[in-house]
Amino acid sequence: MIELNDDKTLFFFGRDLEPVLTVKSGETIRIRTKDCFSNQLTGPQDAMDDLDWDAVNPATGPVFVEGAKAGGALKVRIDNIEFDEQTCSATGQDEGVCGNRFTEWATHYCKIQGNTLAWDERLNIPLRPMIGVIGVAPEGEPVNCGTPGSHGGNMDNTAITTGATLYFPVAVDGALFGCGDMHAAMGDGEVSVSGAEVAGYATVTLTAMPELKLVNPLIENDTHFGIIVSAESLDAAAELAVQQMVDLLASRTNESEADLVMLLSLVADVQVCQMVDPQKTVRFMVPKYVLDAIGFAL
C-alpha cells in the first residue's frame, strides 16, 4: 500500500499547487494526517493564544490521480480511519454557536480507550470516527482548508466515515486530492467549533470517473445516498441540496419532478453537518431502497 506522510501538507485547496504524490486510478493510499491544530497542542500547559494560526487546519496532499479530468469526478472510498491516543477540543470567545458566553479560550483533552473516548472519570463516549477536511482543487480561486465548498474542504460531515464513498466534482486534471482534520467524535453541528480533534491515518481508494458530471459532492454508504452542499446559511444550503437532488434524480430516472419532490418529502432527511464555518454545510440523504425502486444509478 502507498503511504503518504504528514510532512506533505496544504493549508488551502488550489489548482496551482504542485502534487506531492501521483497515483494510478483505483490505487489505495494510507495518509498520515495532523490534527486541526497541526499537533501544536499537547496538553493543558499549551495555550491557544500561542498557536501559529497560519498552521491551523492542515490537510495532507495534494495527490494527483491519473485519469481524473476537469469536468469529471473523483470517487473516494474511505477504507479505514485510525487515531492517535489523545484528542483535544476547544471553544472560546466568538467561536462556534456559544462564543458570546466566553471571554477566553478553553480546551479539553481526552484519551482514546479502545472504542471509547474518556471525557473524564465518569463518562466514556463511543468513538464516532470521521474526516473533517477532504476534497479536491476548486475551479476558481484557492479556498483555505477551514472553508467548505463545492470542492469539498472543511465539510465537517459525520457521515464521512469508514465505509462511506464520496464523489467530488473535478475542476483540474489530476483532481489534487487532500484530507485531514480528523475527529474521534463530533455531533452534527460541531457547535463549539471543534470536535475531538486528533491526528492519525486515513486509508482511501481514489478512482477517476471522467464521465460523471457533478455540481457538489455526493456521498453514499450501505443504506443511503446523498448530496453535500455548503452555503452562506443553513437554510440556503438545505434548499440547494434538495433542489440539486431533485435535478439529479430527474435526470437519471423516469419519475416526474412532482412525484420526486413528494417522495423525497416522505423518505429523505436534511441533516446538519456543521453550522460554525464561514460557509454552513448540510447533507440531504435518501434511502437506497427508494432509489433502487425508482431505477436510479450514477
N, C-alpha and C positions, 0 to 999 in steps of 0.2 A: 504494500500500500504506500502511496505517496504521502510524505509528511511535510507540513509547512509550519515553520516556527514563528513565534510571535514577535521576532525582531523585524519582520516584514509587515509594517503597519501603515494604515492610511487613516487620515482624520477627516477626509471628505471623499465622496464618490465623484469622479470626474473622468471625462472621456479622453483627457490628455495624459493620464497617469501611465507610467511605464509598468507593465506587468512584472511581477516578481516570480511568476511561475506560469508555464504553459502546459496544458493538459489536453489529451485527446477527449473527444466527446464520449461520455459514458464512463470515464475514469472516476475512481473514488479517492478522496483526499482526507487525511486526518489533520485538522487545522488547530494549532495551539492558539488560544486567544487570551488576551489580558482582560481584567475586569474593566468596568467603565471608568475607573479612576486611574487606569494604567498601572495598577498594582502599587500605587503610592501610599495607600492606607493599610498599615499592617496591624494596627491595634489602637486602643483609646488614646495612646500617647501622641498619635499623629493628628494634627489639626487640619480641618478642612480649609481654613484660611491660608495654609501654607502650600496647598496644592499648586502644581503647574497646570493652570486651567487650559492652556493650549494643548495639553496632552490628555484631555478628557474625551471619552467615547471613542477609543481606537477600534478599528476593525483590522483583521489580518487579511492581507492581499495587496494589490488586486491580482486575480487569477485570469489568464487568457484561456478561453475554451475554444479549441479548434472546431470550426463548423458553425459557431454561433454567429449569426449575421444580423446586421442592423435591419430592423423591421420584422424580425422573427422573435423567438422566445428562448429562454434558458430554463430548463427543468432542473430543479434542485431537490433531491431526496435527502431528508435528514435521517441518516442511518444510526447515529449514536451521539449522545451527549455525555461527557464525563466532567466531573468537577474537582477542583482542589478542595482542601479541607475546610477553609474559612470563608465566610461571606461577610459583607458589610452593607448596611442600609443607612440612608441619610435623609434628613429633611432640614429645612431652615427657613429663614426669613424670605418671603416672596417666592418660595419654591413649592411646587405642587398645588394641590387644592386648598390646603390649610396653611399656606405660608403667611397669612395675615396673623396667625396666632403666635408667631415666634419672632425673636429679635436676634437669635444667633443659631449657628448650626448645631445639630445633634446627630450622633452616629450610634449604631448598634451593631455589634459583631456577634456572629453565630458560628457554631461548629456543625458540620455535617456528620451525622452519626448513622451509618447505614442508609436507610431510605427516609430518614427524617432530618429536620433542621432543628437543633436545640436552641429555642429562643431564650430560655432560661431554665432553672431547675424545675419549674412547674410545667412547662409547655414544650412539647415537640410537635413540629409542623410537618406534615407529609411533603416530601420533595415534589416540586412541580417544574421539572426542567424545561427551559425554553431558551431560544436565541433572540435577543432584543434587536440587534442591528444585523441586517442581512440584505444584500441587494447587489445591484449592478450599476454601471455608469449611467447617469441620466442623459437625456437628449440635449439639454441646454447647458446653462452654467453649472459649475460644480455645486454640490449640496453637502454641507457638513454632516458628519455622522450622527449628530444629535437631532436631525430633522428627517422625518419620513416624507415619502412622495410616491409618484408612480413608479419610480425605480426601486422601491423598497426602502432601505435605510432603517431609521430608528422607529420601526413599527410597534415594538414592544407588545407583541401579539402572543398570548399564552398558547394559542393553537400551533405555534411554530415550535414543535417538539419532536421527539423521536417518533418516526413512523409517518410524519407528515411529508407531503410533497408540495413544493412551490413552483409557480411558473411566472417568470419575470419578463416583461417586455424588454427587448434588447435594442439599445439605441446606437451602439457602436460595435463593429466587428470584434469578436472575442468576448464580448459582454463585460469583462473586467469585474469579476465577482469578488466580493469580500464579506466577512462576517465577524461578529464579536459581541460584546455586551451581553454575556450570558447571565441568566438568573437561575438560582436553585429553587426559588419560589417567588411568585408575584400574583397578586389578584388583578382581575380585569380592571383597568383604570389607572393602575400604578399611581395611586392618589398622593403618595408622599414625594414623588418624583424619582423614586428608586425602587427596585426590587431587592432581593437578596443577591447583591452583586457579587460575581465570583469569576475567577479565572478557570480555564480548563481546556477541553478539547471538543471540537465539533467534527464529526465524521460525516461527509456529504458526498453524494454522487452527482456529478454535473453532466447534463446531456443537452446538446444543442437541438433545438426544434425550429429550424429556419422558416418553416411554412406556417407556423402558428402566429397569428396577429393578435396582440393584446393591447389594452389601454392601461390597465392596472394589474397588479399581481393577483394571481389566483392561488388558492390553497385547497388541498384535499387530504383526507385521511380515510380510515376504513369505513366511516359512516357518513361523512359529509363532504360537500364540495362548496367552495365559497369564493368570494372576491374581497380583497382588502383595499380600502380607499382612505386616503388622508386628505383633509381639507381644513379650512380656517376655523371650522366649528364642528362639533359632533353632529349637529343637525344637517349641515351641508354634506359631511362625509357619508352619513347614513342615506340621505336621499340619492346621492350619486351612486352609492353601492347598489341600491335597489334598482335604479334606472339601468345601470350597466349590466346587472344580472338579467333583467328582462330582455335587454338588447341581445345578450349572448345566447340566451335560451331560444329566443325567437329566431335567431339566425341559424340555429342548429337543430330545430325540431319543426314539426308541422303545427304546433299549437298557436292559437291566436294570442295577441298581446293581452286581450281582455281576460282570457282564460288563464294565462300565465300569472297575471297580476293577482287574480282571485285565488289561484292555487298557492302562490307564494305567501299570501296573507294567512293561509291556513297552516302552512308547514315550515316556513323559513324563519330564521331568527336574526335580528340585528343585534350584534354583540359589540360592546365597547372594548377596544384594545387598550388605548391609553388616552388620557384627557389632560396631559401636562406638558406635552412638547409644543414647539412652535406651530406645528400642524397636528390636529387631532385625528385619531385613527379608529375606524370601525371595521368589522368583518360582517359580511352577510352570508349566512351558512344555510345550505339547502340539503336535506337528507338525500343520500344517494338512491334510496329505494324509489323516491319520487322521480329522480332524473332517469333512472333505468326504465321506469314505467312509461315515460313520455319519449323515450328514444334519444336522450341527449348523450353526446360524446364529444370530446375535444377533437 
